Amino acid sequence: MSDDETAQRESEAASLAWQEGWCSEQTFFAELVQVRAARAWLREVFPLECSLRDDCVTVLSELLANCAEHGGGGQASIVVTHVWGRVTGMLVHHAVPTARVRVPELGVDEVGDIEQLEESGRGLVVVAGLCGGEVEIEQKTDRTVTRWRLNGSCACEEADEY
């Protein structure tokens, strides 16, 4: 994809944030340096006043960083949807899984004993907390698919009515 096509796609994605519902996609290399780029992309897509924006950035940041640090490289395709005040996402890590990953089973208000978690599990506790347990990880032979739904809803549509 050329720089002009990328710029146009990013501009279209940003304009989608002002509509009632939108879906935006992007692919990044599973490298730590790309986590910053992914965060910036997501901040551009969301309206500034969306109360779920920072939570989504945190979830994406943790999941992409896990791909980079523990997942053996490859690419990660990301889809984020914002419809009727609800935010859902999916990250597909296009690489052979290097370890079995599971989401900690915690209640929404339960943090658990952080000291007993492996280094790679601490961030997933944050993800599970922000998503109210609505996180699913499906490992296939050639990729890992992570789906999430943020806990709560925002008032973006209400703000548009005034």
N, C-alpha and C positions, 0 to 999 in steps of 0.2 A: 504494500500500500504506500503511495507517495505521501510526502509531507502535506501537500494540498488536500488530498483525500482524508488524511488523518485529521487535519485542522477542521475540515468541513464536518466530519463525523462528530468531533468533539463539540463543535458549535451546535449541531443538531441535538446532541445529547443534553447539553446545557439548557437549550430552549425547551426540551421535554419536561424539565423540572417545574416549569410554570403551568403545565397542563394538569388536568384532574388526575390522571394516572399516567405513568410512564415506565418504560423498561430501558435499561442501558446496558451495553455489553462492551467488554474490552479484554484483551489478552496481554499478559505480561510474562516475561521470563521469570522463572522461580529463582530469583537472585535477591539477596538482601537490598541491593541498591534499587531494585524495582519496587520495593515496598513503599518507598517515599513517593515514587511516581504514581502508584496505585492510590495512595491516600489523596494526593493532589487531584487525580482524576475524579475520585468519588466526591470530594468537596465541591468540585465544579458542577457536578451533576445535580446535587441536592440544592433546593432553595436554602438561603441562609437561615431563615426562621424555622426550618424543620427541626423539631425537638429530637428526632431520631437520627439526625445526620451524624453526630459525633459517635453515637453507639455503633452505627453501621461502619464508620471509618475504623473504629477500634476492632470490630469483629474481622473485617477484611484484612486489616494490618496483621493481626495475630495469625489468621489462617494462611496468608501468603508468606509470612515470615517462617511459619512451620514448614511450608513446602520448600522454602529456600534452605533452611538450616538442617532439616531432617529428612527431606523428601527426595534427594538425589537429582535436583535440577529439573530440566524440562520446561514446559510452559504451563501457565494457569489461565484458563478462560473464566471470566467473571461475569455474572449476570445479576443485576440488581433491579428489583421491581418495587415501585411505590404506587399503590393503588388504594384509594379510600382511606388514607391515613395509616396504612399498614405497609411495612417494609419487609420484603423477603429477598433472599439472595442465594446464589449457587456459585460454588467455585469448583471447577473441574481441573485437577492437577494431572496433566498428561505425562505421566511417568509411572513406571512400575513401582508399586508400593514397596518401601524399604522396611516397614515395620507395621505391626497391627496397631491401629489407632482406634480409640474409643472415647466417647464423650463421657466425662464423669457424671454419674447419676446423683445430682444434687437437687434439693428443693430450691425454689426460687430465692428464698432468703438465706439459704444455707451456704456458707463458704467452705466448710470442710477444713481439714487439717492440712494446710499448705505444705508444711514441712515433710509430710509423708508422700507427697506427690513427686514423681520424677520430674526432672527439669522440663521435659517436653510436655508435661501435663498441666502445668500451672496456668498457661495461657488459655487452655481449653476450659478451665474453671471459670475464667472471666467471660469467655464466649458463651458458655452454658448459662451463666448468670444473666447476661444481657439479653439472652434469647429466652429466658424463662424455661429452659430445658427443651426448647423447640429447635434442636440441632440433630441432624442425621448425617452420618458418615457411611458411605457405601464404597467399599474397596473392591475393585475388579482387578483382573490380571494385568491390565495395562494403564489403569488410571484410578484416581480416587475422586469421588464426587461428594462434596459437602454441601448440604442445603441447610439454610437457617431462616428463622422468622424472628424478628425483633419483638421483644416483650413490650406491650403497650402500643399506643397509637399516637400520632401527632395531630396537630390542628391545622395543617396546611390548607385544606379545603375551606375551613372556617375563615382563615385569614384572607382567602381570595374573595369571599362574599362581601367584604366591607370595602 
